[in-house]
Amino acid sequence: MAEPKQRTNNSKQGMRRMHDKVIAPALAYCEKCHEPKEMHKVCYNCGTYNGKQVIEKKQ
Ligand SMILES: [Zn+2]
């Protein structure tokens, strides 16, 4: 199997790993129930998206 000719220095290792970070999802508040929800996603609390009922919630 091919082996690396040179050891990756700390700077290059950091450059590669800077894209591995986990970023928090963008949060918005539901127009109907004002619960926090992820942007561009259906509200998990009331099942609406953009003011329209998309998912029927079981009571
Ligand atoms: Zn909602």
N, CA, C, O and the ligand as a Tripos MOL2 file, in Angstrom:
@<TRIPOS>MOLECULE
protein
  237   235    60     0     0
PROTEIN
NO_CHARGES

@<TRIPOS>ATOM
      1 N           0.8320   -1.1950    0.0000 N.3       1 MET1
      2 CA          0.0000    0.0000    0.0000 C.3       1 MET1
      3 C           0.8650    1.2420    0.0000 C.2       1 MET1
      4 O           1.9410    1.2600    0.5990 O.2       1 MET1
      5 N           0.3960    2.2810   -0.6720 N.am      2 ALA2
      6 CA          1.1580    3.5380   -0.7440 C.3       2 ALA2
      7 C           1.2960    4.1660    0.6320 C.2       2 ALA2
      8 O           0.3670    4.1780    1.4390 O.2       2 ALA2
      9 N           2.4790    4.6820    0.8640 N.am      3 GLU3
     10 CA          2.7620    5.3230    2.1590 C.3       3 GLU3
     11 C           3.0480    6.8030    1.9370 C.2       3 GLU3
     12 O           3.6230    7.1630    0.9100 O.2       3 GLU3
     13 N           2.6660    7.6690    2.8680 N.am      4 PRO4
     14 CA          2.9960    9.0870    2.7170 C.3       4 PRO4
     15 C           4.4970    9.3040    2.8260 C.2       4 PRO4
     16 O           5.1570    8.7290    3.6920 O.2       4 PRO4
     17 N           5.0430   10.1590    1.9160 N.am      5 LYS5
     18 CA          6.4810   10.3820    1.8980 C.3       5 LYS5
     19 C           6.9110   11.2620    3.0650 C.2       5 LYS5
     20 O           7.9700   11.0590    3.6610 O.2       5 LYS5
     21 N           6.0660   12.2450    3.3800 N.am      6 GLN6
     22 CA          6.3950   13.1670    4.4680 C.3       6 GLN6
     23 C           5.2890   13.1720    5.5190 C.2       6 GLN6
     24 O           4.1170   12.9320    5.2300 O.2       6 GLN6
     25 N           5.7070   13.4540    6.7400 N.am      7 ARG7
     26 CA          4.7700   13.6100    7.8360 C.3       7 ARG7
     27 C           3.9750   14.8960    7.6070 C.2       7 ARG7
     28 O           4.5530   15.9220    7.2480 O.2       7 ARG7
     29 N           2.6450   14.8500    7.8110 N.am      8 THR8
     30 CA          1.8130   16.0510    7.6890 C.3       8 THR8
     31 C           2.1080   16.9760    8.8650 C.2       8 THR8
     32 O           1.9750   16.5750   10.0220 O.2       8 THR8
     33 N           2.5100   18.2170    8.5710 N.am      9 ASN9
     34 CA          2.8300   19.1280    9.6730 C.3       9 ASN9
     35 C           1.5630   19.6420   10.3490 C.2       9 ASN9
     36 O           0.4580   19.5180    9.8210 O.2       9 ASN9
     37 N           1.7550   20.2210   11.5320 N.am     10 ASN10
     38 CA          0.6160   20.6400   12.3580 C.3      10 ASN10
     39 C          -0.2830   21.6440   11.6440 C.2      10 ASN10
     40 O          -1.5020   21.6160   11.8080 O.2      10 ASN10
     41 N           0.3230   22.5370   10.8460 N.am     11 SER11
     42 CA         -0.4430   23.5510   10.1270 C.3      11 SER11
     43 C          -1.3740   22.9170    9.0950 C.2      11 SER11
     44 O          -2.5550   23.2560    9.0260 O.2      11 SER11
     45 N          -0.8290   21.9840    8.2830 N.am     12 LYS12
     46 CA         -1.6270   21.3250    7.2430 C.3      12 LYS12
     47 C          -2.7080   20.4420    7.8570 C.2      12 LYS12
     48 O          -3.8070   20.3250    7.3160 O.2      12 LYS12
     49 N          -2.3920   19.8290    8.9780 N.am     13 GLN13
     50 CA         -3.3730   19.0010    9.6820 C.3      13 GLN13
     51 C          -4.5480   19.8680   10.1520 C.2      13 GLN13
     52 O          -5.7090   19.4720   10.0520 O.2      13 GLN13
     53 N          -4.2230   21.0470   10.6600 N.am     14 GLY14
     54 CA         -5.2590   21.9810   11.1000 C.3      14 GLY14
     55 C          -6.1050   22.4780    9.9490 C.2      14 GLY14
     56 O          -7.3210   22.6210   10.0820 O.2      14 GLY14
     57 N          -5.4580   22.7480    8.7980 N.am     15 MET15
     58 CA         -6.1910   23.2150    7.6020 C.3      15 MET15
     59 C          -7.1980   22.1630    7.1510 C.2      15 MET15
     60 O          -8.3120   22.4950    6.7460 O.2      15 MET15
     61 N          -6.8050   20.9010    7.2230 N.am     16 ARG16
     62 CA         -7.7010   19.8160    6.8170 C.3      16 ARG16
     63 C          -8.8550   19.6850    7.8130 C.2      16 ARG16
     64 O         -10.0070   19.4820    7.4280 O.2      16 ARG16
     65 N          -8.5260   19.8050    9.0830 N.am     17 ARG17
     66 CA         -9.5380   19.5600   10.1200 C.3      17 ARG17
     67 C         -10.4690   20.7280   10.3650 C.2      17 ARG17
     68 O         -11.4720   20.5720   11.0610 O.2      17 ARG17
     69 N         -10.1680   21.9030    9.8130 N.am     18 MET18
     70 CA        -11.0460   23.0480   10.0680 C.3      18 MET18
     71 C         -12.4340   22.8250    9.4520 C.2      18 MET18
     72 O         -13.4030   23.4550    9.8760 O.2      18 MET18
     73 N         -12.5380   21.9420    8.4650 N.am     19 HIS19
     74 CA        -13.8310   21.6620    7.8390 C.3      19 HIS19
     75 C         -14.6010   20.5740    8.5730 C.2      19 HIS19
     76 O         -15.7370   20.2690    8.2090 O.2      19 HIS19
     77 N         -14.0000   19.9870    9.5990 N.am     20 ASP20
     78 CA        -14.6590   18.9030   10.3380 C.3      20 ASP20
     79 C         -15.5290   19.3950   11.4820 C.2      20 ASP20
     80 O         -16.2070   18.6000   12.1320 O.2      20 ASP20
     81 N         -15.5160   20.6890   11.7330 N.am     21 LYS21
     82 CA        -16.2550   21.2090   12.8800 C.3      21 LYS21
     83 C         -17.7700   21.0480   12.6960 C.2      21 LYS21
     84 O         -18.2850   21.0700   11.5780 O.2      21 LYS21
     85 N         -18.4420   20.8900   13.7900 N.am     22 VAL22
     86 CA        -19.8950   20.7340   13.7870 C.3      22 VAL22
     87 C         -20.5100   22.0990   14.0840 C.2      22 VAL22
     88 O         -20.1640   22.7440   15.0740 O.2      22 VAL22
     89 N         -21.4190   22.5300   13.2210 N.am     23 ILE23
     90 CA        -22.0480   23.8370   13.4500 C.3      23 ILE23
     91 C         -23.4950   23.6420   13.8860 C.2      23 ILE23
     92 O         -24.1840   22.7380   13.4130 O.2      23 ILE23
     93 N         -23.9360   24.4890   14.7800 N.am     24 ALA24
     94 CA        -25.2950   24.4030   15.3010 C.3      24 ALA24
     95 C         -26.2960   24.7610   14.2050 C.2      24 ALA24
     96 O         -26.0370   25.6670   13.4140 O.2      24 ALA24
     97 N         -27.4520   24.0580   14.1420 N.am     25 PRO25
     98 CA        -28.4490   24.3780   13.1250 C.3      25 PRO25
     99 C         -29.0630   25.7590   13.3680 C.2      25 PRO25
    100 O         -29.2240   26.1860   14.5110 O.2      25 PRO25
    101 N         -29.4060   26.4590   12.2600 N.am     26 ALA26
    102 CA        -30.0230   27.7800   12.3670 C.3      26 ALA26
    103 C         -31.4360   27.6180   12.9110 C.2      26 ALA26
    104 O         -32.2400   26.8700   12.3560 O.2      26 ALA26
    105 N         -31.7310   28.3180   13.9900 N.am     27 LEU27
    106 CA        -33.0420   28.1790   14.6170 C.3      27 LEU27
    107 C         -33.9100   29.3980   14.3170 C.2      27 LEU27
    108 O         -33.4320   30.5310   14.2560 O.2      27 LEU27
    109 N         -35.1870   29.1280   14.1360 N.am     28 ALA28
    110 CA        -36.1820   30.1850   13.9590 C.3      28 ALA28
    111 C         -37.3460   29.8590   14.8770 C.2      28 ALA28
    112 O         -37.3800   28.7870   15.4820 O.2      28 ALA28
    113 N         -38.2860   30.7620   14.9840 N.am     29 TYR29
    114 CA        -39.4550   30.5200   15.8360 C.3      29 TYR29
    115 C         -40.6890   30.3320   14.9790 C.2      29 TYR29
    116 O         -40.9190   31.0650   14.0170 O.2      29 TYR29
    117 N         -41.4830   29.3270   15.3500 N.am     30 CYS30
    118 CA        -42.7070   29.0090   14.6100 C.3      30 CYS30
    119 C         -43.6730   30.1970   14.6600 C.2      30 CYS30
    120 O         -43.8450   30.8280   15.7040 O.2      30 CYS30
    121 N         -44.3000   30.4910   13.5130 N.am     31 GLU31
    122 CA        -45.2520   31.6070   13.4490 C.3      31 GLU31
    123 C         -46.5200   31.3170   14.2520 C.2      31 GLU31
    124 O         -47.1550   32.2220   14.7920 O.2      31 GLU31
    125 N         -46.8700   30.0290   14.3170 N.am     32 LYS32
    126 CA        -48.1350   29.6630   14.9480 C.3      32 LYS32
    127 C         -47.9920   29.4400   16.4520 C.2      32 LYS32
    128 O         -48.7190   30.0400   17.2430 O.2      32 LYS32
    129 N         -47.0440   28.5690   16.8500 N.am     33 CYS33
    130 CA        -46.9500   28.2180   18.2690 C.3      33 CYS33
    131 C         -45.7450   28.8600   18.9660 C.2      33 CYS33
    132 O         -45.5720   28.7080   20.1750 O.2      33 CYS33
    133 N         -44.9060   29.5850   18.1920 N.am     34 HIS34
    134 CA        -43.7460   30.3220   18.7290 C.3      34 HIS34
    135 C         -42.7260   29.4300   19.4310 C.2      34 HIS34
    136 O         -41.9620   29.8930   20.2780 O.2      34 HIS34
    137 N         -42.7220   28.1540   19.0710 N.am     35 GLU35
    138 CA        -41.7060   27.2330   19.5790 C.3      35 GLU35
    139 C         -40.4800   27.3260   18.6690 C.2      35 GLU35
    140 O         -40.6340   27.5770   17.4740 O.2      35 GLU35
    141 N         -39.2580   27.1290   19.2020 N.am     36 PRO36
    142 CA        -38.0860   27.1340   18.3240 C.3      36 PRO36
    143 C         -38.1020   25.9430   17.3680 C.2      36 PRO36
    144 O         -38.4060   24.8180   17.7660 O.2      36 PRO36
    145 N         -37.7760   26.2010   16.1220 N.am     37 LYS37
    146 CA        -37.7360   25.1290   15.1100 C.3      37 LYS37
    147 C         -36.5630   25.3850   14.1910 C.2      37 LYS37
    148 O         -36.0490   26.5020   14.1320 O.2      37 LYS37
    149 N         -36.1250   24.3410   13.4590 N.am     38 GLU38
    150 CA        -35.0550   24.5190   12.4900 C.3      38 GLU38
    151 C         -35.5850   25.2470   11.2670 C.2      38 GLU38
    152 O         -36.7140   25.0110   10.8380 O.2      38 GLU38
    153 N         -34.7700   26.1350   10.7050 N.am     39 MET39
    154 CA        -35.1930   26.9140    9.5400 C.3      39 MET39
    155 C         -35.4300   25.9880    8.3370 C.2      39 MET39
    156 O         -34.7230   24.9970    8.1600 O.2      39 MET39
    157 N         -36.4310   26.3230    7.5170 N.am     40 HIS40
    158 CA        -36.8070   25.5910    6.3040 C.3      40 HIS40
    159 C         -37.2510   24.1690    6.6130 C.2      40 HIS40
    160 O         -37.1550   23.2790    5.7680 O.2      40 HIS40
    161 N         -37.7420   23.9630    7.8400 N.am     41 LYS41
    162 CA        -38.2630   22.6510    8.2120 C.3      41 LYS41
    163 C         -39.6200   22.8230    8.8820 C.2      41 LYS41
    164 O         -39.9350   23.8760    9.4360 O.2      41 LYS41
    165 N         -40.4190   21.7450    8.8150 N.am     42 VAL42
    166 CA        -41.7430   21.7490    9.4230 C.3      42 VAL42
    167 C         -41.5970   21.8200   10.9420 C.2      42 VAL42
    168 O         -40.6950   21.2050   11.5110 O.2      42 VAL42
    169 N         -42.4740   22.5610   11.5870 N.am     43 CYS43
    170 CA        -42.4610   22.6690   13.0410 C.3      43 CYS43
    171 C         -42.8460   21.3140   13.6400 C.2      43 CYS43
    172 O         -43.8820   20.7470   13.2940 O.2      43 CYS43
    173 N         -41.9990   20.8000   14.5450 N.am     44 TYR44
    174 CA        -42.2690   19.4980   15.1620 C.3      44 TYR44
    175 C         -43.3870   19.5970   16.1900 C.2      44 TYR44
    176 O         -44.0020   18.5870   16.5310 O.2      44 TYR44
    177 N         -43.6560   20.7870   16.6840 N.am     45 ASN45
    178 CA        -44.6520   20.9550   17.7340 C.3      45 ASN45
    179 C         -46.0720   20.9630   17.1780 C.2      45 ASN45
    180 O         -46.9390   20.2470   17.6780 O.2      45 ASN45
    181 N         -46.3170   21.7800   16.1320 N.am     46 CYS46
    182 CA        -47.6880   21.9010   15.6200 C.3      46 CYS46
    183 C         -47.8390   21.3910   14.1870 C.2      46 CYS46
    184 O         -48.9650   21.3000   13.6990 O.2      46 CYS46
    185 N         -46.7500   21.0560   13.4940 N.am     47 GLY47
    186 CA        -46.8410   20.4710   12.1570 C.3      47 GLY47
    187 C         -47.1770   21.4560   11.0590 C.2      47 GLY47
    188 O         -47.7470   21.0560   10.0430 O.2      47 GLY47
    189 N         -46.8450   22.7420   11.2210 N.am     48 THR48
    190 CA        -47.1250   23.7230   10.1620 C.3      48 THR48
    191 C         -45.8250   24.1500    9.4980 C.2      48 THR48
    192 O         -44.7570   24.1010   10.1070 O.2      48 THR48
    193 N         -45.9280   24.5690    8.2470 N.am     49 TYR49
    194 CA        -44.8080   25.1640    7.5350 C.3      49 TYR49
    195 C         -45.3290   26.3510    6.7470 C.2      49 TYR49
    196 O         -46.2700   26.2170    5.9650 O.2      49 TYR49
    197 N         -44.7280   27.5050    6.9470 N.am     50 ASN50
    198 CA        -45.1040   28.7450    6.2590 C.3      50 ASN50
    199 C         -46.5940   29.0550    6.4510 C.2      50 ASN50
    200 O         -47.2650   29.5070    5.5230 O.2      50 ASN50
    201 N         -47.0980   28.8110    7.6520 N.am     51 GLY51
    202 CA        -48.4820   29.1210    7.9770 C.3      51 GLY51
    203 C         -49.5020   28.0870    7.5480 C.2      51 GLY51
    204 O         -50.6940   28.2540    7.8080 O.2      51 GLY51
    205 N         -49.0510   27.0010    6.8830 N.am     52 LYS52
    206 CA        -49.9810   25.9790    6.4050 C.3      52 LYS52
    207 C         -49.8010   24.6980    7.2040 C.2      52 LYS52
    208 O         -48.6830   24.3530    7.5870 O.2      52 LYS52
    209 N         -50.9070   23.9870    7.4570 N.am     53 GLN53
    210 CA        -50.8570   22.6970    8.1420 C.3      53 GLN53
    211 C         -50.3340   21.6460    7.1670 C.2      53 GLN53
    212 O         -50.9610   21.3780    6.1420 O.2      53 GLN53
    213 N         -49.2030   21.0600    7.4820 N.am     54 VAL54
    214 CA        -48.5600   20.1040    6.5890 C.3      54 VAL54
    215 C         -48.6910   18.6860    7.1330 C.2      54 VAL54
    216 O         -48.9330   17.7440    6.3780 O.2      54 VAL54
    217 N         -48.5290   18.5370    8.4580 N.am     55 ILE55
    218 CA        -48.6130   17.2310    9.1020 C.3      55 ILE55
    219 C         -49.7640   17.2720   10.1010 C.2      55 ILE55
    220 O         -49.8830   18.2180   10.8810 O.2      55 ILE55
    221 N         -50.6160   16.2410   10.0750 N.am     56 GLU56
    222 CA        -51.6850   16.1440   11.0600 C.3      56 GLU56
    223 C         -51.0900   15.6370   12.3750 C.2      56 GLU56
    224 O         -50.4910   14.5620   12.4170 O.2      56 GLU56
    225 N         -51.2570   16.4150   13.4460 N.am     57 LYS57
    226 CA        -50.7340   16.0100   14.7370 C.3      57 LYS57
    227 C         -51.7890   15.2210   15.5040 C.2      57 LYS57
    228 O         -52.9390   15.6420   15.6240 O.2      57 LYS57
    229 N         -51.3640   14.0530   16.0260 N.am     58 LYS58
    230 CA        -52.2770   13.2480   16.8380 C.3      58 LYS58
    231 C         -52.3580   13.8430   18.2450 C.2      58 LYS58
    232 O         -51.3520   14.2360   18.8350 O.2      58 LYS58
    233 N         -53.5500   13.8930   18.7450 N.am     59 GLN59
    234 CA        -53.7280   14.4750   20.0890 C.3      59 GLN59
    235 C         -53.5670   13.3960   21.1520 C.2      59 GLN59
    236 O         -53.6800   13.6820   22.3440 O.2      59 GLN59
    237 ZN        -45.3750   25.3390   15.5710 Zn       60 ZN60
@<TRIPOS>BOND
     1     1     2 1
     2     2     3 1
     3     3     4 2
     4     3     5 am
     5     5     6 1
     6     6     7 1
     7     7     8 2
     8     7     9 am
     9     9    10 1
    10    10    11 1
    11    11    12 2
    12    11    13 am
    13    13    14 1
    14    14    15 1
    15    15    16 2
    16    15    17 am
    17    17    18 1
    18    18    19 1
    19    19    20 2
    20    19    21 am
    21    21    22 1
    22    22    23 1
    23    23    24 2
    24    23    25 am
    25    25    26 1
    26    26    27 1
    27    27    28 2
    28    27    29 am
    29    29    30 1
    30    30    31 1
    31    31    32 2
    32    31    33 am
    33    33    34 1
    34    34    35 1
    35    35    36 2
    36    35    37 am
    37    37    38 1
    38    38    39 1
    39    39    40 2
    40    39    41 am
    41    41    42 1
    42    42    43 1
    43    43    44 2
    44    43    45 am
    45    45    46 1
    46    46    47 1
    47    47    48 2
    48    47    49 am
    49    49    50 1
    50    50    51 1
    51    51    52 2
    52    51    53 am
    53    53    54 1
    54    54    55 1
    55    55    56 2
    56    55    57 am
    57    57    58 1
    58    58    59 1
    59    59    60 2
    60    59    61 am
    61    61    62 1
    62    62    63 1
    63    63    64 2
    64    63    65 am
    65    65    66 1
    66    66    67 1
    67    67    68 2
    68    67    69 am
    69    69    70 1
    70    70    71 1
    71    71    72 2
    72    71    73 am
    73    73    74 1
    74    74    75 1
    75    75    76 2
    76    75    77 am
    77    77    78 1
    78    78    79 1
    79    79    80 2
    80    79    81 am
    81    81    82 1
    82    82    83 1
    83    83    84 2
    84    83    85 am
    85    85    86 1
    86    86    87 1
    87    87    88 2
    88    87    89 am
    89    89    90 1
    90    90    91 1
    91    91    92 2
    92    91    93 am
    93    93    94 1
    94    94    95 1
    95    95    96 2
    96    95    97 am
    97    97    98 1
    98    98    99 1
    99    99   100 2
   100    99   101 am
   101   101   102 1
   102   102   103 1
   103   103   104 2
   104   103   105 am
   105   105   106 1
   106   106   107 1
   107   107   108 2
   108   107   109 am
   109   109   110 1
   110   110   111 1
   111   111   112 2
   112   111   113 am
   113   113   114 1
   114   114   115 1
   115   115   116 2
   116   115   117 am
   117   117   118 1
   118   118   119 1
   119   119   120 2
   120   119   121 am
   121   121   122 1
   122   122   123 1
   123   123   124 2
   124   123   125 am
   125   125   126 1
   126   126   127 1
   127   127   128 2
   128   127   129 am
   129   129   130 1
   130   130   131 1
   131   131   132 2
   132   131   133 am
   133   133   134 1
   134   134   135 1
   135   135   136 2
   136   135   137 am
   137   137   138 1
   138   138   139 1
   139   139   140 2
   140   139   141 am
   141   141   142 1
   142   142   143 1
   143   143   144 2
   144   143   145 am
   145   145   146 1
   146   146   147 1
   147   147   148 2
   148   147   149 am
   149   149   150 1
   150   150   151 1
   151   151   152 2
   152   151   153 am
   153   153   154 1
   154   154   155 1
   155   155   156 2
   156   155   157 am
   157   157   158 1
   158   158   159 1
   159   159   160 2
   160   159   161 am
   161   161   162 1
   162   162   163 1
   163   163   164 2
   164   163   165 am
   165   165   166 1
   166   166   167 1
   167   167   168 2
   168   167   169 am
   169   169   170 1
   170   170   171 1
   171   171   172 2
   172   171   173 am
   173   173   174 1
   174   174   175 1
   175   175   176 2
   176   175   177 am
   177   177   178 1
   178   178   179 1
   179   179   180 2
   180   179   181 am
   181   181   182 1
   182   182   183 1
   183   183   184 2
   184   183   185 am
   185   185   186 1
   186   186   187 1
   187   187   188 2
   188   187   189 am
   189   189   190 1
   190   190   191 1
   191   191   192 2
   192   191   193 am
   193   193   194 1
   194   194   195 1
   195   195   196 2
   196   195   197 am
   197   197   198 1
   198   198   199 1
   199   199   200 2
   200   199   201 am
   201   201   202 1
   202   202   203 1
   203   203   204 2
   204   203   205 am
   205   205   206 1
   206   206   207 1
   207   207   208 2
   208   207   209 am
   209   209   210 1
   210   210   211 1
   211   211   212 2
   212   211   213 am
   213   213   214 1
   214   214   215 1
   215   215   216 2
   216   215   217 am
   217   217   218 1
   218   218   219 1
   219   219   220 2
   220   219   221 am
   221   221   222 1
   222   222   223 1
   223   223   224 2
   224   223   225 am
   225   225   226 1
   226   226   227 1
   227   227   228 2
   228   227   229 am
   229   229   230 1
   230   230   231 1
   231   231   232 2
   232   231   233 am
   233   233   234 1
   234   234   235 1
   235   235   236 2
@<TRIPOS>SUBSTRUCTURE
     1 MET1         2 RESIDUE 1 A MET
     2 ALA2         6 RESIDUE 1 A ALA
     3 GLU3        10 RESIDUE 1 A GLU
     4 PRO4        14 RESIDUE 1 A PRO
     5 LYS5        18 RESIDUE 1 A LYS
     6 GLN6        22 RESIDUE 1 A GLN
     7 ARG7        26 RESIDUE 1 A ARG
     8 THR8        30 RESIDUE 1 A THR
     9 ASN9        34 RESIDUE 1 A ASN
    10 ASN10       38 RESIDUE 1 A ASN
    11 SER11       42 RESIDUE 1 A SER
    12 LYS12       46 RESIDUE 1 A LYS
    13 GLN13       50 RESIDUE 1 A GLN
    14 GLY14       54 RESIDUE 1 A GLY
    15 MET15       58 RESIDUE 1 A MET
    16 ARG16       62 RESIDUE 1 A ARG
    17 ARG17       66 RESIDUE 1 A ARG
    18 MET18       70 RESIDUE 1 A MET
    19 HIS19       74 RESIDUE 1 A HIS
    20 ASP20       78 RESIDUE 1 A ASP
    21 LYS21       82 RESIDUE 1 A LYS
    22 VAL22       86 RESIDUE 1 A VAL
    23 ILE23       90 RESIDUE 1 A ILE
    24 ALA24       94 RESIDUE 1 A ALA
    25 PRO25       98 RESIDUE 1 A PRO
    26 ALA26      102 RESIDUE 1 A ALA
    27 LEU27      106 RESIDUE 1 A LEU
    28 ALA28      110 RESIDUE 1 A ALA
    29 TYR29      114 RESIDUE 1 A TYR
    30 CYS30      118 RESIDUE 1 A CYS
    31 GLU31      122 RESIDUE 1 A GLU
    32 LYS32      126 RESIDUE 1 A LYS
    33 CYS33      130 RESIDUE 1 A CYS
    34 HIS34      134 RESIDUE 1 A HIS
    35 GLU35      138 RESIDUE 1 A GLU
    36 PRO36      142 RESIDUE 1 A PRO
    37 LYS37      146 RESIDUE 1 A LYS
    38 GLU38      150 RESIDUE 1 A GLU
    39 MET39      154 RESIDUE 1 A MET
    40 HIS40      158 RESIDUE 1 A HIS
    41 LYS41      162 RESIDUE 1 A LYS
    42 VAL42      166 RESIDUE 1 A VAL
    43 CYS43      170 RESIDUE 1 A CYS
    44 TYR44      174 RESIDUE 1 A TYR
    45 ASN45      178 RESIDUE 1 A ASN
    46 CYS46      182 RESIDUE 1 A CYS
    47 GLY47      186 RESIDUE 1 A GLY
    48 THR48      190 RESIDUE 1 A THR
    49 TYR49      194 RESIDUE 1 A TYR
    50 ASN50      198 RESIDUE 1 A ASN
    51 GLY51      202 RESIDUE 1 A GLY
    52 LYS52      206 RESIDUE 1 A LYS
    53 GLN53      210 RESIDUE 1 A GLN
    54 VAL54      214 RESIDUE 1 A VAL
    55 ILE55      218 RESIDUE 1 A ILE
    56 GLU56      222 RESIDUE 1 A GLU
    57 LYS57      226 RESIDUE 1 A LYS
    58 LYS58      230 RESIDUE 1 A LYS
    59 GLN59      234 RESIDUE 1 A GLN
    60 ZN60       237 GROUP 0 **** ****
